[in-house]
Amino acid sequence: MSQLDELKKYTTVVADTGDIESIKKFAPQDATTNPSLVLKAAQLPQYQPLIAMRLARHAAREAAQKRN
């Protein structure tokens, strides 16, 4: 059993990272909302399609609101 698994028995494991892959790998019970880490994660190449999709949805919503 790993040290992390041992710790999970006695404490709450929290991810202080913006790396989604690490969060998936270590399965913490909570994660940080530290803006600098969120910004760092948002700048990673693998998340650019997700960012682009959300920006497009936001722009479409803004345009729809202006029409109404």
C-alpha positions in Angstrom: 0.0 0.0 0.0 1.4 3.4 -0.9 1.9 6.3 1.6 -0.9 8.2 -0.1 -3.3 5.3 0.5 -2.2 5.1 4.1 -2.8 8.9 4.5 -6.2 8.6 3.0 -7.2 6.3 5.9 -6.6 9.1 8.4 -7.1 12.4 6.7 -8.8 14.3 3.9 -6.7 14.4 0.7 -6.9 17.7 -1.2 -5.3 18.5 -4.5 -3.4 21.8 -4.6 -2.9 21.7 -8.3 -4.4 22.9 -11.6 -3.3 19.7 -13.3 -6.5 17.8 -14.1 -4.6 14.6 -14.9 -3.0 14.6 -11.4 -6.5 15.1 -9.9 -7.8 12.1 -11.8 -4.8 10.0 -10.9 -4.8 10.7 -7.1 -8.6 11.1 -6.7 -8.5 13.7 -3.9 -11.6 14.4 -1.9 -11.4 18.1 -2.8 -9.4 20.5 -4.9 -8.1 24.0 -4.7 -9.7 27.0 -6.4 -6.4 29.0 -6.3 -6.8 31.4 -9.2 -3.1 31.1 -10.3 -3.4 27.3 -10.5 -6.7 27.5 -12.4 -5.1 30.0 -14.8 -2.1 27.7 -15.3 -4.4 24.8 -16.1 -6.4 26.9 -18.5 -3.3 27.6 -20.4 -2.3 24.0 -21.0 -2.6 22.9 -24.6 -4.8 19.9 -23.9 -7.5 22.2 -22.4 -7.6 24.7 -25.3 -10.5 23.0 -27.1 -12.5 23.1 -23.9 -11.7 26.8 -23.4 -12.6 27.6 -27.1 -15.9 25.7 -26.8 -16.9 27.7 -23.6 -15.9 31.0 -25.2 -18.0 30.2 -28.3 -21.0 29.3 -26.1 -20.6 32.5 -24.1 -20.4 34.6 -27.3 -23.5 32.9 -28.7 -25.4 33.5 -25.4 -24.4 37.2 -25.4 -25.5 37.5 -29.1 -28.9 35.9 -28.2 -29.4 38.3 -25.3 -28.7 41.3 -27.4 -31.3 40.2 -30.0 -33.9 39.8 -27.3 
